[in-house]
């Protein structure tokens, strides 16, 4: 069992290396197949022994072997998180078709999370992949799952309307900040993920996942306020984290 868990962890890290390619290249309109992994500064192809997931980053100190260009810590984080997700889901679900569907869904959410952190916008086609994978994982009454997803999306559309109205028409006047007049509470990319959360977790568990997401998002929001930063907080990473934590630990069954 320990050996198999180690294999799953390594498998997850290897997939994480590929997810890094997707996260970097898709927003730039580049192919995720060719060319091979290379340094974005000096352009040299990275040899396989300098491209071992997790290990190479640590050994090289997060720098390019050829030009000492500092790599983003995100490369390391994606590989570690990918490995952890693979292992934790395996321990919860076991080796099955459901495992691979759920794993693919959370990997797609991982991609969206890091793209959202960088660009505050995500490709629609990747959101569609999440929706397809999410609804493929529904094993209860499918119509109930559809109903729950509609309830969640409808509730958050109304919530977005009221909070956005407050930000644009009240907060902007109080703070005398013209930039707030175009700011929205939720991004359009949040809604498909909220729909999947409602469909997979149901109303009660889904609400706990959303609450956790809001709780996680408070920390960077407070930090930005303290720093007087105009940087908006990307919500997809925290939605995904809240979703994952509730899916794994089912906190709703403990507190409700």
N, C-alpha and C positions, 0 to 999 in steps of 0.2 A: 504493500500500500504506500509506504514512504517513497519507494523508487518510482512508482507510477505518479505520485503527486509531484515529484521532482521533474518528471518528464512533462507533465502538464504545465508546470511553472515555466520550464524552458520553452515549451511550445508557445505559451502566451507571450513570452519575451520576444521570440522570433517574429510572431505576428505583429507585435508592437513596433518592431523595426520597420515593417512594411506600412503600418499605420502612419508612422512619421513621414514616409514618402508621400502618402495621400494628403496628409495635413499640410505639408509644405507645397506640393505641386498643384493640387486641384485649384486652390484660389488663384494661382498664377497662370492657369490654363495650360499647364505642362503635362506631358504624358507621364503616367505612373509606372510605365513599363520600361521605357528607355529615356535617357541613357542610364547607365549604372550609377549607383550612389557616388557622389563626388562633392568636393569642398566647394561651397558657393563663392568663396573668395578666390582661391588659386585655380579652381577648376580641375584639379587632379582627381582621377578616379581613386576611390578609397579601397585599398586591398581588403580582401575578406577577413584577414587576421587583425585588421584595425577596425572592423565593422561588426564585431561580436556583440550582440545585444547586452546592455548593462555593463558587462565586464570591460569592453574597450573604452567606454566613456570614463570609467573610474581609473583605469590604468593610464590613459592619456591625459587625465585631468580635465576632461571636457574641451580639449583643444585638437585642432587639426595637426596630424603628425608632420605634415609637409610645410605648413606656413604659420603654425601656431595661432591660427584664427580661433577665437573662443566660440564654442558651440553653445546654443541656447540650452538651458537646463531642461527645457520642455522635452527635448529628445530623450533624455534620461527618464523623466517622469512618465512619459507615454509608455516606454518599455516596461518600467516597473509596474505601473497601473495595469497594463495589459496582462502581465504575468499574474498579478494578484487577482484580477477579475476572472481569469481562466481557472485558477486554482479554487477560489471561493465558490464559484458556480459549480465546479465539479464536485466539491464537498457537499453542496446542497442538493444537487440534482442527480449526480452520477452520470455515467457515460450513456447518452441516449440522443435521439433526434432532437428532443426538447432542449437538451444542453447546447447543441450547436446553434439552434435557432435563437435561443436567449443570448448566447455568447456573441453571435453576430450582431444582434440588436444593440447590446451594450458596447460593443466595439464601435459600432456606427455612432452611438451617442458620444463615445470618447473622441472620435474624429470631429464631430460637430462642436463639442465643448472647446477643444483647443483652437479650432478655426474661429469660433465665436469670441474667445478671449483675445485673439489677435485682431480680428477685423470687425467685430460687432455685427456681423452679417454672415449667413451661411447659405450654401447652394441649395436650391429647392429640391433638386433630384436626390440629394442625400437625406433630406427630411422625408421624402417619399419612401426611400429604402427603409427608414425607421418605422414608418407607418405600416408598410407591407410586412416587415418582419414581426412587428409588435402584434398585429392582428393574426399572424400565422401562429403565434404562441398562445392564442386564446383556446382553452380547452373546456371552458364552462359553456353556458348558454350563449351562443354567438349574438343573438338579438339583444340579450341583456347587456352584453359588452358594448355593443353599438350604442345602446341607450345611455349607458354610463359615460361613454366618451362624448356624446352630444351634450349631456348635462354638464360635464366638466368644461367643455369648450364654451358653451353658452354662458355659464357662470363667469368664466374668466373674460369673455368679451365684454360683459357688463361691468365687471370690476375694472378692466382696462379703461373703459369709457369714463367712469367716475374719477379714477385716479389721474388719468390723463387730463381731464377737465380741470382738476385741482392744480396740477402742475403748470398747465399752460395759462390758466386764467387767474389763479389766486397766488400760487407760490411765485410765479414770475413777477407779479406786481409787488409782492412783499419784499422780495430780494432785489427787485429792479434788474432782473437778469433777462435780457431779450432772447438769449439762446434757449431758455426754457419754453418759449412759446411754440417751439416745434418738437419738443421732446415728448416721447410716448412712454407710458409705464411698462408696457410689454412689447416685445418685438413679435413680428408675424411668425418667426420661426419657433416661438415658444408654444404656440397653439397645437401644432401636430403632436408635439411631445406630450403635452397635457392630455390630448385625446388618447394617446397610447397608455398613459398612466391610468386614466379612468377605465379604459377597456380591460387592462391586465390586472389591476389591483382592486377594482371595484370602488364604490363611493367612500366607504370608511377608511380603508387602507390607503386609497388614493389621496384623501384629504390629509392624512398624516404625512405622506410623501411630499405633498406640496408645502405643508407646514415646515417640514425639515429643510426643504429647499430654501424657503424664505429665511429660516433661521441661519443657514449656512451663508446666505447672501448678505446678511446684516454686517458681518465682519468686514468685508472689503468696502461696503458702503460707508461704514463708520470711518474707516481708514481714509477713504477719499475725501470725506467731509473734513476730517482733521487736517489733511494736507491741502485743503481748499482746491482739490483737483476737480476739473470739469469732466474727467473721465467717467463715462457711464459704466455701470456694472453689468457685465454680460450675465444673463440669467440661465442660459442653457446648461452651463457647467454645474450649477447648483440644483437645477431641476433633475439633471441626470444623477447627481450624487444622492439627492433625496430619494429618488426612484430606486436606486441601487440599494441603499441602506434599508429602506422599508421592505424591498423585495427579499433581501437576504435575512434580515433579523425580525421582520414582522412585528415591529414595535407596537402597532395598533392593537395586537392581541394582548399586549402586556399592560398598556395604559387605558384601554377601553373595555 
